[in-house]
Amino acid sequence: MSWVAKECLSPPASNSGDIVREISYKLNGPFPNIPKGLVGIESRLKNIFELLEPKSDDIRVIGICGMGGIGKTTIAEIVLNNLRHSYEGSCFLANVRAVCGKNNGAVASQQKLLSEVLKDTSLTIPSILE
């Protein structure tokens, strides 16, 4: 496959991050990698990827809710794994309710989030209020 980048990029792609995101989106297509064997998840993922289209400069937040066992965590992991390359930092916090319910769980979750997003493992968070 070969093509000239300037013919594929839309005019707003001004900095290198925008260019990388747009080329990646064009190469991967609108429907990124999805693990095989998942039933009934493709249409939900397609809707989420359309809402999170990387060409947008808007801030987007999506809530995934529903009964236990219907694939919320699986969907969130697939979305993150397909889009994390488009951002400077990312983090996946699983089982937040269970983890935060344990002793110092909220502090541990906060530390993991900040350490992974900021790529700084030396961060120390003494309490949830800090």
C-alpha positions as CSV (number, residue, x, y, z in Angstrom):
1,M,0.0,0.0,0.0
2,S,1.4,3.4,-0.9
3,W,-0.1,6.9,-0.9
4,V,1.0,10.5,-0.5
5,A,0.2,11.7,3.0
6,K,-0.8,15.3,1.9
7,E,-3.6,13.9,-0.2
8,C,-5.0,11.8,2.7
9,L,-4.9,14.4,5.4
10,S,-7.6,17.0,5.9
11,P,-6.5,20.6,6.3
12,P,-6.8,20.9,10.1
13,A,-4.0,18.3,10.6
14,S,-1.5,20.9,11.6
15,N,0.8,19.3,14.2
16,S,2.6,15.9,14.2
17,G,0.1,14.5,16.8
18,D,-2.8,15.3,14.5
19,I,-1.1,13.8,11.5
20,V,-0.2,10.6,13.4
21,R,-3.8,10.2,14.7
22,E,-5.3,10.8,11.3
23,I,-3.0,8.5,9.4
24,S,-3.5,5.8,12.0
25,Y,-7.3,6.2,11.7
26,K,-7.1,6.0,7.9
27,L,-4.9,2.9,8.1
28,N,-6.8,1.1,10.8
29,G,-10.2,2.1,9.4
30,P,-13.2,3.1,11.4
31,F,-13.5,-0.4,13.0
32,P,-10.3,-1.3,14.8
33,N,-9.0,-4.7,16.1
34,I,-11.6,-6.7,18.0
35,P,-10.8,-10.0,19.6
36,K,-12.5,-13.0,18.0
37,G,-15.2,-15.0,19.8
38,L,-17.1,-12.0,21.3
39,V,-20.8,-12.2,20.6
40,G,-23.0,-9.2,20.1
41,I,-20.3,-6.7,20.8
42,E,-19.3,-5.3,17.3
43,S,-22.3,-3.0,16.9
44,R,-21.7,-1.5,20.4
45,L,-18.0,-1.0,19.6
46,K,-18.8,0.6,16.3
47,N,-21.1,3.1,18.0
48,I,-18.4,4.0,20.5
49,F,-15.6,4.3,18.0
50,E,-17.8,6.7,15.9
51,L,-18.4,8.8,19.0
52,L,-14.7,8.9,19.8
53,E,-13.6,9.6,16.2
54,P,-9.9,10.7,16.6
55,K,-10.2,13.6,14.1
56,S,-12.4,15.5,16.5
57,D,-10.8,18.2,18.7
58,D,-13.7,18.0,21.2
59,I,-13.3,16.5,24.6
60,R,-15.4,13.3,24.7
61,V,-16.5,11.3,27.7
62,I,-18.4,8.1,27.5
63,G,-20.1,6.3,30.3
64,I,-20.7,2.5,29.9
65,C,-23.3,1.2,32.3
66,G,-25.4,-1.9,32.6
67,M,-25.9,-5.1,34.6
68,G,-22.9,-7.2,35.6
69,G,-21.6,-9.7,33.1
70,I,-22.8,-8.0,29.9
71,G,-19.3,-6.9,28.7
72,K,-18.8,-3.4,29.9
73,T,-15.2,-4.0,31.0
74,T,-14.4,-5.9,27.8
75,I,-15.8,-3.0,25.7
76,A,-13.8,-0.5,27.7
77,E,-10.6,-2.5,27.3
78,I,-11.0,-2.9,23.6
79,V,-11.7,0.8,23.1
80,L,-8.6,1.7,25.2
81,N,-6.3,-0.7,23.4
82,N,-7.4,0.6,20.0
83,L,-7.2,4.3,20.9
84,R,-4.4,4.6,23.5
85,H,-1.8,5.3,20.7
86,S,-3.7,8.5,19.9
87,Y,-3.0,10.0,23.3
88,E,0.1,11.0,25.3
89,G,-1.1,9.0,28.3
90,S,-3.7,6.4,29.2
91,C,-4.7,4.2,32.1
92,F,-7.2,1.4,32.6
93,L,-8.6,1.0,36.1
94,A,-10.6,-2.2,36.5
95,N,-13.0,-3.1,39.3
96,V,-12.8,0.4,40.8
97,R,-15.6,-0.2,43.3
98,A,-14.0,-3.4,44.7
99,V,-10.5,-1.8,44.8
100,C,-11.5,1.4,46.4
101,G,-13.5,-0.5,49.0
102,K,-10.3,-2.0,50.4
103,N,-7.9,-0.3,52.8
104,N,-6.0,2.5,50.8
105,G,-7.6,1.3,47.6
106,A,-8.7,4.7,46.5
107,V,-5.2,6.1,47.1
108,A,-3.7,3.1,45.2
109,S,-6.1,3.7,42.3
110,Q,-5.3,7.4,42.2
111,Q,-1.6,6.7,42.2
112,K,-1.9,4.2,39.4
113,L,-4.0,6.6,37.3
114,L,-1.6,9.5,37.7
115,S,1.6,7.4,37.4
116,E,0.4,5.8,34.1
117,V,-1.1,8.9,32.5
118,L,1.9,11.1,33.4
119,K,4.4,8.3,32.9
120,D,6.0,9.0,36.3
121,T,6.4,6.0,38.6
122,S,8.0,8.1,41.3
123,L,4.8,9.8,42.3
124,T,3.7,9.2,45.9
125,I,0.2,10.1,47.0
126,P,-0.1,10.0,50.8
127,S,-3.9,10.3,51.0
128,I,-6.9,10.5,48.8
129,L,-7.2,14.3,49.6
130,E,-3.8,15.1,48.2
